[in-house]
Amino acid sequence: MRESLNDKKSRMNKILSILSKEYPFAQIQLEYENPFELMVSTILSAQCTDARVNIVTEKLFKKYRKPKDYLKVPIEELEKDIYSTGYYKAKARHIRAATKVILENFKGEVPGTMDELLSLPGVGRKTANVILGHCFDTPGIVVDTHVGRIANRLGMTMSINAEKIEYDLMELIPKKHWVIFTHYLINHGRKVCTSRKAKCEQCIVSELCPSAFKIK
């Protein structure tokens, strides 16, 4: 029998309640002091751990104190500075291109709307939602690999498209929980519902998960 939208919302509320108790200190792991630093950190976090990004940005943000500093050095120097985060050539190119647009179109300040953020090279909905949710008090659901994987396993979406998953989850989760929900699933995805193996025997929401003990 197909689950109704109301039943799915009810199940999601139960999952949220359980996860909130399991991960009471869930929060963003990237270290930053302003929206621009968070943008840079989030770009660097693609295919890289937050821990590695924080190691890199600890030095990076001391060397590049203002947006314009990223344009003053040869791109090869920036690539070297972010090398250990992986995909360093593309990331350096995106950081510099986004910085140029911010300086030219937004007076050196990271914009605070989704449409404006999406106009920045290298900034997609994931990065935009991170910035909006943590710097501009504009809730959004960040769909990273953990969120996408677990949302599918929980039967909250049938899609593998990040934007479709985002909208599916927005329909099920109260807006006030959008930001923290992401961190609950990231924590759960790292510790229990991993990509290599779903540790269903350790999962506190397995009774509410249609995929429990079925994933090979």
C-alpha positions in Angstrom: 0.0 0.0 0.0 1.4 3.4 -1.0 2.1 5.7 1.9 0.0 8.9 1.9 1.6 12.3 2.2 0.2 12.8 5.7 1.5 9.5 6.8 4.9 10.3 5.4 4.9 13.6 7.2 4.0 11.9 10.4 6.8 9.3 10.0 9.3 12.1 9.2 8.3 14.0 12.4 9.0 10.9 14.4 12.3 10.5 12.7 13.2 14.1 13.4 12.3 13.7 17.1 14.5 10.6 17.5 17.5 12.1 15.6 17.3 15.4 17.6 17.8 13.4 20.8 20.6 11.2 19.2 22.5 14.2 17.8 21.7 17.1 20.2 24.9 19.0 19.3 24.6 18.6 15.5 25.8 21.7 13.7 27.9 22.8 10.7 31.4 21.5 10.9 33.0 24.0 8.5 34.9 26.8 10.3 34.3 30.4 9.1 33.8 34.0 10.3 31.8 35.5 7.5 29.6 34.6 4.4 32.6 34.8 2.0 34.7 32.4 4.1 31.7 30.0 4.3 31.3 30.2 0.5 35.0 29.3 0.0 34.8 26.5 2.5 31.7 25.0 1.0 33.3 25.1 -2.5 36.3 23.4 -1.1 34.2 20.8 0.7 33.1 19.1 -2.6 34.4 15.6 -2.6 36.4 16.4 0.5 35.9 16.0 4.3 35.0 19.0 6.4 38.0 18.2 8.7 40.4 18.5 5.7 38.8 21.7 4.6 39.2 23.2 8.0 42.9 22.3 8.1 43.4 24.1 4.7 41.3 27.2 5.5 43.0 27.7 8.8 46.0 28.9 6.7 44.1 30.1 3.7 42.0 32.6 5.6 45.1 34.1 7.2 46.7 34.6 3.8 43.6 35.7 1.9 41.9 38.1 4.3 39.6 39.9 1.8 37.9 38.7 -1.4 40.2 40.8 -3.6 43.2 38.9 -2.2 42.1 35.8 -4.2 42.5 37.7 -7.4 45.9 39.2 -6.6 47.9 36.0 -6.8 48.5 33.7 -9.8 45.9 31.0 -10.0 48.7 28.4 -9.7 49.5 29.8 -6.2 45.8 29.4 -5.1 45.8 25.9 -6.6 48.8 25.0 -4.5 47.2 26.4 -1.3 44.1 24.3 -1.7 45.7 21.3 -3.4 44.9 18.8 -0.6 41.2 19.3 -0.9 41.1 17.6 -4.3 39.9 18.9 -7.7 42.0 21.9 -6.8 42.1 23.3 -10.4 38.3 23.5 -10.7 37.9 24.8 -7.2 40.5 27.5 -7.6 38.8 28.6 -10.9 35.4 28.7 -9.2 36.6 30.6 -6.2 38.2 33.3 -8.4 35.3 33.5 -10.8 32.8 33.8 -7.9 35.0 36.4 -6.2 35.2 38.5 -9.4 31.4 38.6 -9.7 31.0 39.5 -6.0 33.4 42.4 -6.4 31.9 43.6 -9.7 28.2 43.0 -9.1 27.7 43.0 -5.3 30.1 45.6 -4.0 32.3 42.9 -2.4 29.6 41.4 -0.3 28.2 37.9 -0.7 24.6 38.3 -1.7 21.8 37.0 0.4 19.2 35.5 -2.0 19.1 32.2 -3.8 18.9 33.8 -7.3 21.8 36.1 -6.6 23.9 33.3 -5.1 23.2 31.0 -8.1 24.6 33.8 -10.4 28.0 33.1 -8.8 30.2 30.7 -10.8 30.7 27.4 -9.0 27.8 28.1 -6.6 24.9 25.6 -6.8 21.8 25.1 -4.6 23.8 23.1 -2.1 26.3 25.9 -1.5 23.6 28.6 -1.7 21.5 26.8 1.0 24.5 26.5 3.3 25.2 30.2 3.0 21.6 31.3 3.3 20.8 29.0 6.3 23.9 29.9 8.3 24.5 33.5 7.4 21.2 35.0 6.3 18.7 33.2 8.5 17.0 31.8 5.4 16.2 28.2 6.0 17.0 25.7 3.3 17.7 21.9 3.0 21.3 21.1 1.9 21.3 17.9 -0.2 24.8 16.4 0.0 25.6 12.8 -0.6 24.5 11.7 3.0 21.2 13.5 2.8 20.4 12.2 -0.7 21.3 8.6 0.2 19.4 8.5 3.5 16.4 10.3 2.2 16.1 7.6 -0.5 16.6 4.8 2.0 14.0 6.3 4.3 11.5 6.4 1.4 11.2 10.1 1.6 12.0 10.5 -2.1 12.4 8.4 -5.2 14.8 10.7 -6.9 18.6 10.8 -7.3 18.4 14.4 -8.5 19.6 16.8 -5.7 17.1 19.6 -6.5 14.2 17.2 -6.7 15.2 15.6 -3.4 15.4 19.0 -1.8 11.8 19.9 -2.9 10.5 16.5 -1.8 12.0 17.0 1.7 10.7 20.5 1.9 7.2 19.2 1.5 7.7 16.8 4.4 9.7 18.8 7.0 8.6 21.9 8.9 10.5 24.9 7.7 11.9 25.6 11.1 13.8 22.3 11.0 15.2 22.5 7.4 18.7 23.6 8.5 19.2 21.3 11.4 17.7 18.3 9.5 20.7 18.4 7.2 23.1 18.1 10.1 21.1 15.3 11.6 21.4 13.2 8.4 25.0 14.1 7.9 25.9 12.9 11.4 23.8 9.8 10.9 25.3 9.1 7.4 28.8 9.3 8.7 28.3 7.1 11.8 25.5 4.6 10.9 23.8 4.8 7.5 27.1 4.9 5.5 27.4 4.5 1.8 29.5 1.3 2.1 27.2 -0.3 4.6 23.9 0.5 6.3 24.4 -0.5 10.0 20.7 -1.2 10.5 21.4 -3.1 13.7 22.7 0.1 15.2 20.2 2.4 13.7 17.8 4.2 16.1 15.2 4.9 13.3 15.3 1.4 11.7 11.7 0.7 12.7 10.7 3.7 10.7 12.8 2.9 7.7 11.4 0.8 4.8 14.9 -0.1 3.7 16.1 -1.4 7.1 17.9 -4.8 6.9 17.3 -4.9 3.1 20.4 -3.0 1.9 23.2 -5.3 0.6 
